[in-house]
Amino acid sequence: MSDPSNVPPESPDAFDQALSNDALDELDVILDDVRSRNEETPQWEFCDGFLTALVCTRRPLPVAEWLPMLLGDGQIIEDAPEDGPLPLQGDIFKDDAQQARFLELCQMRLDEIAGQLDTEVDSLDEDDAFQPECLDMRGAIAGLPEKERAEMQVEGEDVPSFAQVWALGFMFAVENWPEEWAAPRDKEAARWIDDSLERIVAITEDDTGKPAVNLYDENGPASTSQERVEQVGEAIWACYDLRQIWKSFGPRVETIRKPHEPGRNDPCPCGSGKKYKKCHGA
């Protein structure tokens, strides 16, 4: 959960992660460019929370559904082919190459999250454990020289707590596909899902505890409470639970309702004036 930009290229963590530091920088550049056309474009941390929720959602959501919800107007891309590249979304990306690269990097991250959540671990310290892309922005700012800190202060805008933006991205996906997150009839599973979501919702709130650690720079001024660190750990375990619960249920099965069929002696609905049994019911 440390800042990926602080990981040296030769370190094991950088070698193992699906997205290299250069790829993460590339994502930031793409999102900055998209933001020039849509100022509401989220940061990568929010996107990572959103993608994590997609991995944990009951039904696998195609890119034609989730891309416009994350970066566009929320409307499903109707002309998306089942196979082949997505038509250029010109209101989001500047060209086909930029769109293809963004989707490629997102798919790499989706595959990595799914692989990590499907791997049994006993501790979140293990190399194969799921690690969300969470930034301790307060820690990053706290470590700056006083003059630079003052320049970064924006009136009326609070600096988010550790993992807060990630959790908001996760819950954004949950809220926009409520039918996929509807509680199952199994009461124990429903309670488990509710408890797991509560653990993620907890870190959408501000960290008001006493700062104890700096998760951006371990030698920097304390910026995050120990309680928040523990809450984030609980939220990560919640992702494991949600992934496994929905996998065990599988995609929701739609009930097929047979259309009403008239009785044999009823008038035929075709309008012939004959009884159904002597017309279309023959």
Secondary structure as UniProt FT lines:
FT   HELIX           4..6
FT   TURN            9..10
FT   HELIX           12..16
FT   HELIX           21..35
FT   TURN            36..37
FT   TURN            39..40
FT   HELIX           44..56
FT   HELIX           63..71
FT   TURN            78..79
FT   TURN            90..92
FT   HELIX           96..117
FT   TURN            124..125
FT   TURN            127..128
FT   HELIX           137..142
FT   HELIX           146..152
FT   TURN            155..156
FT   TURN            162..163
FT   HELIX           164..176
FT   HELIX           178..180
FT   HELIX           187..202
FT   TURN            203..204
FT   STRAND          211..213
FT   TURN            218..219
FT   STRAND          224..225
FT   HELIX           226..249
FT   TURN            264..265
FT   TURN            269..270
FT   HELIX           276..278
FT   TURN            279..281
//
